[in-house]
Amino acid sequence: MPIEILMPALSPTMEKGTLAKWLVSEGDTVASGDIIAEIETDKATMEVEAIDEGRVGKILISEGTEDVPVNDVIAILLEEGEDESALEGAGGGAKKDAAKDQEGAPKVEARKTEAPKSGSKSDDSDSGESKAPPAPETAEGERIFASPLARRLAQQAGLDLTAITGSGPKGRIIKADIDAAKEGGAPARADQPKAASADKAAPAEKAAAGPRAGAGAVDAPGFVPPADIPYDEVKLSGMRKVIAKRMTQSKSHVPHFYLTIDVSLEKLMAQRKDLNARLEGEGVKISVNDFIIRASALALKKVPAANAMFAGDKAYLFKRQDISVAVAIDGGLITPVIRDAGAKGLATISREMKDLATKARDGKLMPEDYQGGTFSISNLGMFGIREFGAVINPPQGAILAVGAGEKRAVVVDDAVAVKLMMSVTLAVDHRVLDGAIGAEFLAAFKGYIEDPMTMLL
């Protein structure tokens, strides 16, 4: 029987992904282990291998399709001896295990591939308001096959299903077709001229009706930029959407407080110069950031209460220091993790960080490269930023924001001296860490940075 190829879950938290590219076409023969597609998650683009062997009978989700739910059927594989007739009823564009057309569709959807006949019970048989409208017909009386969710969305949007071409099995109209029709300006139903005219309102009228800049509603769904200001509309990437969601949740639900301390870099820079001279020719060049990672890990070892996460009615205190390091990439940032940084020397940290940063910028990070950190570091010193407060990356309990090293006038032994100084700010989740714990951590961190030889003990 035909084999369903499902949208894979490429990480434990992945719910949807973009089918970036198909590397096979309908009719191609594939073997187990062959790379068949590229899937774009919020963090990286990853290759998908075929689990079974056979011939690609039908591709249900076209490349470039965004927000494809995990476990949706994306293609059908025919086994040896099967022909296209075996595709009848296969797939259905529904989740294999959820038996519904993407989100919110009825429970019996996966068992039926055709809309119910007139007068029969709808397969969208949930109670009351959730029922989909009856299946429409063309002028010639021919029934239009569409999933209940697609019919309901079409009715809400005022779209004429007879003018929409389905991409599901047997030409069935599914949710993705409705979304595409709305974006492409498909014809409205004759009984809903108002919906059509509203969609085609002049930009100036829309601007007048929608929230205006400065009205406190910039993030509202109906916001339209003022007509007299030139602008470019940029579609958010999956990564940017996730960043927006997670950072909003963090600032809304995590009670942040901030602690700032100044540290001297005089001895560290001298130690760095000496170590790099010794490592010359070995392909390793230790950066200031490598020292910061090492010092943070050792400070967490010294103050284990700072290596914590809030979890409702309990807290987790970690015995290993897995340091997430923010790396800026096109479209956002990602935080690859240096595992067990407290047990690694500066040279090892330097090699791993360089490798992870390269993979991050190339979009080649695997989920295990960026998931599961216990503490984060965000360094903007290379951009000349003196001091800033970072947003905690839930469920972690703290993040260290690192500013630029710069010469400052400081008081030493009652005299003014010029020293190379750096400001760091610790953002703390007050639900799990108190001010005293944050202060202890920063004191330990300052001690390691100002006396870097202690990091080598």
C-alpha positions as CSV (number, residue, x, y, z in Angstrom):
1,M,0.0,0.0,0.0
2,P,1.2,3.6,-0.5
3,I,3.5,5.0,2.1
4,E,2.8,8.4,3.6
5,I,5.8,10.8,4.0
6,L,5.1,13.0,6.9
7,M,6.3,16.5,7.9
8,P,9.0,15.5,10.4
9,A,9.6,17.0,13.8
10,L,13.2,18.1,13.6
11,S,13.3,19.3,17.2
12,P,11.3,18.5,20.4
13,T,9.6,21.9,20.2
14,M,8.9,22.1,16.5
15,E,5.2,22.4,15.6
16,K,5.4,23.8,12.1
17,G,8.0,24.2,9.4
18,T,8.6,25.5,5.9
19,L,9.0,22.9,3.1
20,A,11.9,24.9,1.6
21,K,12.8,22.6,-1.3
22,W,12.0,19.2,-2.8
23,L,15.1,17.3,-4.0
24,V,12.9,14.7,-5.8
25,S,10.1,14.9,-8.3
26,E,7.0,12.8,-8.9
27,G,8.0,9.5,-10.6
28,D,11.5,9.5,-9.0
29,T,12.7,6.3,-7.3
30,V,14.1,6.8,-3.9
31,A,16.0,4.4,-1.5
32,S,16.1,4.5,2.3
33,G,18.6,7.1,3.4
34,D,18.2,9.3,0.2
35,I,17.9,13.0,0.8
36,I,14.4,14.0,-0.5
37,A,13.7,17.5,0.9
38,E,15.0,20.5,2.8
39,I,12.9,21.7,5.7
40,E,13.3,25.1,7.2
41,T,12.7,25.4,10.9
42,D,12.8,28.6,13.0
43,K,16.5,27.9,13.6
44,A,18.0,26.2,10.6
45,T,17.5,24.5,7.3
46,M,17.8,20.7,7.6
47,E,17.8,17.8,5.1
48,V,15.2,15.1,5.3
49,E,16.1,11.5,4.5
50,A,13.7,8.9,3.1
51,I,12.9,6.1,5.6
52,D,11.4,3.7,3.0
53,E,12.1,2.9,-0.6
54,G,9.7,3.3,-3.5
55,R,8.6,5.7,-6.2
56,V,7.3,9.2,-5.5
57,G,3.7,8.9,-6.5
58,K,2.4,12.4,-5.5
59,I,3.8,15.5,-3.8
60,L,1.1,17.0,-1.8
61,I,2.9,20.0,-0.3
62,S,4.7,22.2,-2.8
63,E,8.1,23.6,-2.0
64,G,8.1,27.0,-0.4
65,T,5.0,26.3,1.6
66,E,5.2,27.8,5.1
67,D,3.8,26.7,8.4
68,V,3.3,23.0,7.5
69,P,2.2,21.3,10.7
70,V,4.3,18.4,12.0
71,N,3.0,15.0,10.9
72,D,1.0,16.4,7.9
73,V,1.3,14.2,4.9
74,I,3.6,16.0,2.5
75,A,4.0,13.2,-0.2
76,I,3.0,9.7,-1.1
77,L,5.5,6.9,-1.9
78,L,4.4,4.0,-4.0
79,E,5.8,0.6,-3.3
80,E,7.1,-1.8,-5.9
81,G,4.3,-3.0,-8.2
82,E,1.9,-0.2,-7.3
83,D,0.7,2.4,-9.9
84,E,-1.1,5.7,-9.6
85,S,-4.5,4.0,-8.9
86,A,-3.1,3.2,-5.5
87,L,-3.1,6.9,-4.7
88,E,-6.9,7.0,-4.5
89,G,-7.8,8.1,-0.9
90,A,-4.2,8.2,0.2
91,G,-2.8,11.1,2.1
92,G,-5.8,13.4,2.4
93,G,-3.5,16.3,3.4
94,A,-4.3,15.5,7.0
95,K,-2.2,14.7,10.0
96,K,-1.8,11.0,10.1
97,D,-2.2,10.8,13.9
98,A,-4.7,13.6,14.4
99,A,-7.2,12.8,11.6
100,K,-7.9,16.4,10.8
101,D,-7.1,18.9,8.1
102,Q,-4.4,21.0,9.8
103,E,-5.6,22.8,12.9
104,G,-9.1,22.8,14.2
105,A,-10.6,20.4,11.7
106,P,-13.2,17.7,12.7
107,K,-12.2,14.3,14.0
108,V,-13.6,12.1,11.2
109,E,-11.8,14.1,8.5
110,A,-9.1,11.4,7.8
111,R,-11.6,8.7,7.2
112,K,-13.4,10.6,4.4
113,T,-11.9,12.0,1.3
114,E,-15.1,13.4,-0.2
115,A,-17.6,15.9,1.0
116,P,-20.9,14.5,2.3
117,K,-23.8,14.3,-0.1
118,S,-26.8,16.7,0.2
119,G,-29.0,15.8,3.2
120,S,-26.4,13.6,4.8
121,K,-24.5,14.3,8.0
122,S,-21.5,16.5,7.6
123,D,-18.1,15.0,8.4
124,D,-17.5,18.2,10.3
125,S,-19.8,16.9,13.0
126,D,-18.7,18.9,16.0
127,S,-21.5,20.6,17.8
128,G,-23.1,23.9,16.9
129,E,-21.1,26.8,15.6
130,S,-18.0,24.7,14.6
131,K,-19.9,23.0,11.7
132,A,-18.6,23.7,8.2
133,P,-21.0,25.0,5.5
134,P,-22.4,22.3,3.2
135,A,-20.3,21.3,0.2
136,P,-21.0,23.7,-2.7
137,E,-21.8,22.7,-6.3
138,T,-20.9,24.2,-9.7
139,A,-23.5,25.6,-12.0
140,E,-23.6,22.2,-13.7
141,G,-24.4,20.4,-10.4
142,E,-21.0,19.0,-10.0
143,R,-19.9,18.7,-6.3
144,I,-16.9,20.7,-5.2
145,F,-14.6,18.5,-3.0
146,A,-13.2,20.5,0.0
147,S,-12.2,19.7,3.5
148,P,-14.6,21.0,6.2
149,L,-12.0,23.4,7.5
150,A,-11.4,24.7,4.0
151,R,-15.2,25.2,3.5
152,R,-15.5,27.0,6.8
153,L,-12.6,29.3,6.1
154,A,-13.9,30.0,2.6
155,Q,-17.3,31.0,4.0
156,Q,-15.7,33.3,6.6
157,A,-13.6,35.0,3.9
158,G,-16.4,35.2,1.4
159,L,-14.5,33.1,-1.2
160,D,-16.1,31.2,-4.1
161,L,-14.9,27.6,-3.9
162,T,-15.8,27.0,-7.5
163,A,-13.1,29.4,-8.5
164,I,-10.4,27.7,-6.4
165,T,-8.2,24.8,-7.6
166,G,-7.5,22.2,-5.0
167,S,-4.1,20.8,-4.3
168,G,-5.2,17.9,-2.2
169,P,-5.8,14.3,-3.4
170,K,-8.2,14.1,-6.3
171,G,-8.1,17.9,-6.5
172,R,-9.6,18.4,-3.0
173,I,-9.5,22.0,-1.7
174,I,-7.6,22.2,1.6
175,K,-6.7,25.0,4.0
176,A,-3.5,25.9,2.1
177,D,-5.5,26.5,-1.0
178,I,-7.8,28.9,0.9
179,D,-4.8,30.8,2.3
180,A,-3.3,31.1,-1.2
181,A,-6.7,32.3,-2.6
182,K,-6.9,35.0,0.1
183,E,-3.4,36.2,-0.7
184,G,-4.1,36.1,-4.4
185,G,-7.4,37.9,-4.3
186,A,-9.7,35.0,-5.4
187,P,-13.3,35.9,-6.5
188,A,-15.8,36.4,-3.7
189,R,-19.1,34.5,-3.5
190,A,-21.9,36.2,-5.2
191,D,-23.9,36.3,-2.0
192,Q,-21.1,38.3,-0.2
193,P,-20.3,41.4,-2.3
194,K,-19.5,43.4,0.8
195,A,-16.7,41.1,1.8
196,A,-15.2,41.4,-1.6
197,S,-15.5,45.2,-1.7
198,A,-13.9,45.4,1.7
199,D,-10.9,43.4,0.7
200,K,-10.4,45.6,-2.4
201,A,-10.8,48.9,-0.6
202,A,-8.4,51.6,-1.7
203,P,-5.2,51.9,0.3
204,A,-6.0,55.4,1.4
205,E,-9.4,54.2,2.7
206,K,-7.7,51.3,4.5
207,A,-5.2,53.7,6.0
208,A,-8.0,55.9,7.2
209,A,-9.9,53.0,8.8
210,G,-7.0,51.1,10.3
211,P,-4.9,52.1,13.4
212,R,-2.4,54.9,12.7
213,A,1.2,55.2,13.7
214,G,1.5,56.7,17.1
215,A,-2.0,55.5,18.1
216,G,-0.6,52.7,20.3
217,A,-1.8,50.0,17.9
218,V,1.2,49.3,15.8
219,D,1.1,45.5,16.6
220,A,-2.6,45.3,15.9
221,P,-3.6,42.9,13.0
222,G,-5.4,45.7,11.2
223,F,-2.6,48.2,11.3
224,V,-1.9,50.0,8.0
225,P,1.1,52.4,7.6
226,P,0.3,56.1,6.9
227,A,-0.2,56.6,3.2
228,D,2.2,59.5,3.0
229,I,5.2,57.6,4.4
230,P,7.2,55.4,1.9
231,Y,7.9,52.0,3.3
232,D,8.9,48.4,2.3
233,E,6.9,45.5,3.6
234,V,9.1,42.6,4.7
235,K,7.6,39.2,5.5
236,L,8.8,37.9,8.8
237,S,11.0,34.8,8.7
238,G,10.1,31.8,10.9
239,M,13.0,32.6,13.1
240,R,11.8,36.2,13.6
241,K,8.3,35.1,14.4
242,V,9.6,32.7,17.1
243,I,11.9,35.5,18.5
244,A,8.9,37.9,18.7
245,K,6.8,35.3,20.4
246,R,9.4,34.1,22.9
247,M,10.6,37.6,23.8
248,T,7.1,38.9,24.3
249,Q,6.4,36.0,26.6
250,S,9.6,36.5,28.5
251,K,9.0,40.3,29.2
252,S,5.3,39.7,29.9
253,H,5.7,36.7,32.3
254,V,9.2,36.8,33.7
255,P,9.9,39.4,36.4
256,H,13.3,40.7,35.3
257,F,15.7,42.6,37.5
258,Y,19.2,43.8,36.5
259,L,22.5,44.0,38.2
260,T,25.5,45.8,36.6
261,I,29.2,45.6,37.5
262,D,32.4,47.0,36.0
263,V,35.4,44.8,35.6
264,S,39.0,45.5,34.6
265,L,40.4,43.8,31.5
266,E,44.1,44.8,32.1
267,K,45.3,41.4,33.2
268,L,43.0,39.4,30.9
269,M,44.3,41.2,27.8
270,A,47.9,40.5,28.8
271,Q,47.1,36.8,29.5
272,R,45.2,36.5,26.2
273,K,48.2,37.9,24.3
274,D,50.6,35.4,26.0
275,L,48.3,32.4,25.4
276,N,47.7,33.2,21.7
277,A,51.5,33.6,21.2
278,R,51.9,30.1,22.7
279,L,49.1,28.7,20.5
280,E,50.3,30.3,17.3
281,G,50.4,27.7,14.5
282,E,47.8,25.4,16.2
283,G,44.8,27.1,14.5
284,V,43.5,28.4,17.8
285,K,43.0,32.1,18.7
286,I,41.4,32.7,22.0
287,S,39.0,35.7,22.1
288,V,37.8,37.8,25.0
289,N,34.4,36.1,24.6
290,D,36.1,32.7,25.2
291,F,37.4,34.1,28.5
292,I,33.8,35.4,29.3
293,I,32.3,31.9,28.6
294,R,34.9,30.2,30.8
295,A,34.5,32.8,33.6
296,S,30.7,32.5,33.5
297,A,30.8,28.7,33.7
298,L,33.3,28.8,36.7
299,A,31.2,31.4,38.4
300,L,28.1,29.1,38.1
301,K,30.2,26.3,39.6
302,K,31.1,28.6,42.5
303,V,27.5,29.9,42.9
304,P,25.4,26.9,41.8
305,A,22.2,28.6,42.9
306,A,22.6,31.0,39.9
307,N,22.5,28.0,37.5
308,A,18.7,27.6,37.9
309,M,15.4,27.5,36.1
310,F,11.9,28.3,37.3
311,A,9.3,25.5,36.8
312,G,6.0,26.4,38.4
313,D,6.0,24.9,41.8
314,K,9.7,23.9,41.7
315,A,13.1,25.0,40.5
316,Y,15.8,23.1,38.8
317,L,19.4,23.6,40.0
318,F,21.8,22.3,37.3
319,K,25.1,20.6,38.2
320,R,26.5,21.2,34.7
321,Q,27.2,24.6,33.1
322,D,25.8,24.5,29.5
323,I,26.4,28.1,28.2
324,S,24.2,29.4,25.4
325,V,26.0,32.1,23.4
326,A,24.0,34.5,21.3
327,V,25.2,34.6,17.7
328,A,23.8,37.2,15.2
329,I,22.8,35.7,11.8
330,D,20.7,36.9,8.9
331,G,17.1,37.4,10.0
332,G,17.7,37.2,13.8
333,L,19.9,35.4,16.3
334,I,20.5,31.9,17.6
335,T,22.1,30.6,20.8
336,P,24.4,27.6,20.2
337,V,25.5,25.9,23.4
338,I,28.9,25.1,24.8
339,R,28.2,21.9,26.8
340,D,29.8,21.5,30.2
341,A,31.8,24.7,29.8
342,G,33.0,24.5,33.4
343,A,35.0,21.4,32.6
344,K,36.6,22.7,29.4
345,G,39.7,24.8,28.9
346,L,40.0,28.0,26.9
347,A,41.4,26.3,23.8
348,T,38.6,23.8,23.7
349,I,35.9,26.5,24.2
350,S,37.5,28.6,21.5
351,R,37.5,25.7,19.0
352,E,33.9,24.7,19.8
353,M,32.6,28.3,19.7
354,K,34.2,29.0,16.3
355,D,32.7,25.8,14.9
356,L,29.3,26.6,16.3
357,A,29.3,30.2,15.1
358,T,30.2,29.1,11.5
359,K,27.5,26.5,11.5
360,A,25.0,29.0,12.8
361,R,25.8,31.6,10.1
362,D,25.6,28.8,7.4
363,G,22.3,27.6,8.8
364,K,23.7,24.2,9.5
365,L,23.1,23.9,13.3
366,M,21.4,20.7,14.5
367,P,18.8,20.9,17.3
368,E,21.3,19.4,19.7
369,D,23.6,22.3,19.0
370,Y,21.3,25.0,20.3
371,Q,18.8,23.4,22.7
372,G,19.1,22.9,26.4
373,G,21.4,25.6,27.7
374,T,21.2,26.5,31.4
375,F,22.6,30.1,31.2
376,S,23.0,32.6,28.4
377,I,25.6,35.2,27.3
378,S,24.9,38.1,24.9
379,N,27.9,40.1,23.9
380,L,27.5,43.4,22.0
381,G,31.0,44.7,22.9
382,M,32.2,44.3,19.4
383,F,29.6,46.9,18.3
384,G,30.8,49.5,20.7
385,I,27.8,49.1,23.1
386,R,29.0,50.1,26.6
387,E,26.1,48.6,28.6
388,F,22.7,47.0,27.9
389,G,20.1,44.8,29.6
390,A,19.3,41.6,27.7
391,V,16.0,39.7,27.7
392,I,16.0,36.3,29.5
393,N,15.6,33.3,27.2
394,P,13.0,31.1,29.0
395,P,13.1,28.8,30.7
396,Q,16.6,29.9,31.7
397,G,16.9,31.9,34.9
398,A,19.5,34.5,33.8
399,I,21.4,36.1,30.9
400,L,24.7,38.0,31.0
401,A,24.9,41.1,28.8
402,V,28.5,42.1,27.9
403,G,29.5,45.5,26.9
404,A,32.6,46.9,25.1
405,G,36.0,47.0,26.7
406,E,37.1,50.7,26.8
407,K,39.6,52.9,28.5
408,R,38.0,54.8,31.4
409,A,39.2,57.1,34.2
410,V,38.9,55.2,37.4
411,V,40.0,55.8,41.0
412,V,42.8,53.5,42.2
413,D,44.3,54.1,45.7
414,D,42.7,57.5,45.9
415,A,44.2,58.6,42.5
416,V,42.7,58.8,39.1
417,A,44.1,56.2,36.6
418,V,43.2,55.1,33.1
419,K,42.3,51.5,32.9
420,L,40.7,49.1,30.3
421,M,37.2,48.4,31.7
422,M,34.1,46.5,30.7
423,S,30.6,46.7,32.0
424,V,28.4,43.5,32.3
425,T,24.7,43.4,33.3
426,L,23.1,40.3,34.6
427,A,19.3,40.0,33.9
428,V,17.7,37.7,36.5
429,D,14.4,35.9,36.8
430,H,13.3,37.0,40.2
431,R,11.0,34.0,40.6
432,V,14.0,31.7,41.0
433,L,17.0,34.0,41.8
434,D,17.3,36.8,44.3
435,G,19.5,39.8,44.2
436,A,22.0,38.3,46.7
437,I,22.5,35.3,44.4
438,G,22.9,37.5,41.3
439,A,25.4,39.7,43.2
440,E,27.4,36.6,44.3
441,F,27.6,35.4,40.8
442,L,28.8,38.7,39.5
443,A,31.4,38.9,42.2
444,A,32.7,35.5,41.3
445,F,32.7,36.4,37.6
446,K,34.6,39.7,38.3
447,G,37.2,37.7,40.2
448,Y,37.9,35.3,37.4
449,I,38.1,38.1,34.7
450,E,40.3,40.4,36.8
451,D,42.6,37.5,37.7
452,P,42.5,35.2,34.7
453,M,45.2,32.9,36.0
454,T,42.6,31.5,38.4
455,M,40.6,30.2,35.4
456,L,43.6,28.0,34.5
457,L,43.8,26.3,37.9
